[in-house]
Amino acid sequence: MSDFLKIIQERQSARVPFDPKCPVSKEDLNQILEAARWTPTAHNMQNFEIIVVDDKEVLERIGHIKSRISEEFLRENYEQLSFSREELLKKKTGILGSMFPPDWVDPAKISEAVKNAMPMPLTQSVRGSPMLLFVVYDPRKRAPASHGDTLGFMSLGCAMENMWLMAQSLGIGLQILSSFSASPVESEIKKILCIPEYLRIAYTCRLGYPTGSSKYLRVRRDLEDFVYHNCFGKAML
Ligand SMILES: Cc1cc2nc3c(=O)[nH]c(=O)nc-3n(C[C@H](O)[C@H](O)[C@H](O)COP(=O)(O)O)c2cc1C
């Protein structure tokens, strides 16, 4: 296997606490940012800006923001869950329900769970990360003739993958935190980081050195499940 494919396959979501005493070095950060700099973007618009946050006090302020779980998230999350390793291995897409509290993964209990859920401080998501990267974009702009700016969003995803693979190659853990882009959390973060009103947070990356291994079942479809040859539905021989 090529070294590059190995990095791609070994990249994973680091869903474990990071060592707060082990900062990401300036050199490593520069490499991750350099990887972002060379992201392919629609029309080379380079439609993102990145705010690096490693100041303890700022991280603490962000950690104090409280978020609430939404019913929409839990209901749609449920669609992607498997309830045993065997089910996940068979489905080959989605994640394990055991990653969430039991009443978040029982459709009969979701409404009640949302009503009773206490607002949670973001520090529970930050989990000791010595560094957060906030990737922001301007929703008033779009790639030419790209309705809904689909091409712009793809470009933001390219930046994510470039940074993630670079972090992986440097032995740095990375987890995407989508919930930091949801309102009203996003507005609170924007205030703390002085992000102009017109920008949106596309996603947040937590970076650091994992304190343990992120051991969870990772599945992927096989090539024959999604690759066709010359005609949709026709298998590659
Ligand atoms: C756009 C996007 C948003 C994501 N949001 C989250 C998130 O909020 N929390 C999280 O733990 N993982 C998040 N992930 C990671 C995916 O859940 C993960 O990539 C997928 O389950 C495959 O697992 P792997 O990254 O370990 O290969 C996100 C990934 C992408 C591309």
The ligand as a Gaussian input file, in Angstrom:
#p B3LYP/6-31G(d) Opt

LIG

0 1
 C      -18.884000      17.610000       7.275000
 C      -18.556000      16.675000       8.427000
 C      -19.113000      16.915000       9.681000
 C      -18.791000      16.087000      10.768000
 N      -19.252000      16.388000      12.020000
 C      -18.830000      15.656000      13.067000
 C      -19.172000      16.003000      14.417000
 O      -19.853000      16.994000      14.663000
 N      -18.696000      15.228000      15.421000
 C      -17.911000      14.129000      15.190000
 O      -17.496000      13.463000      16.117000
 N      -17.584000      13.766000      13.929000
 C      -18.018000      14.510000      12.882000
 N      -17.646000      14.155000      11.612000
 C      -16.868000      12.940000      11.391000
 C      -17.688000      11.810000      10.776000
 O      -18.678000      11.366000      11.668000
 C      -16.707000      10.706000      10.456000
 O      -15.803000      11.174000       9.474000
 C      -17.356000       9.434000       9.946000
 O      -18.188000       8.870000      10.930000
 C      -16.308000       8.398000       9.546000
 O      -15.465000       8.130000      10.648000
 P      -13.890000       8.399000      10.572000
 O      -13.681000       9.889000      10.425000
 O      -13.333000       7.929000      11.872000
 O      -13.371000       7.662000       9.392000
 C      -17.958000      14.967000      10.540000
 C      -17.407000      14.741000       9.277000
 C      -17.692000      15.578000       8.230000
 C      -17.054000      15.325000       6.876000

